[in-house]
């Protein structure tokens, strides 16, 4: 392995370790329970994400069925040949 690849690997492992430590510290410390407004915001965000995802998938299927995803095809008229 080259030095650049090793450096990138070390940085990524360090970021993974930092994220794991941050998650552990957040879960290990005791805190107050989430208020009702937090649950409402969580449900609204999850519902919004599902609606957006379903809408995008519907647009994907619509464009695929209508042929918008096909590559362009140029038809030449035999009378146009020089």
Secondary structure, DSSP 8 states (H G I E B T S, - for coil): --HHHHHHHHHHHHHHHHHHHHHHHHHHS------HHHHHHHHHHHHHHHHHHHHHHHHHHHHHHHTTTS-------GGG--
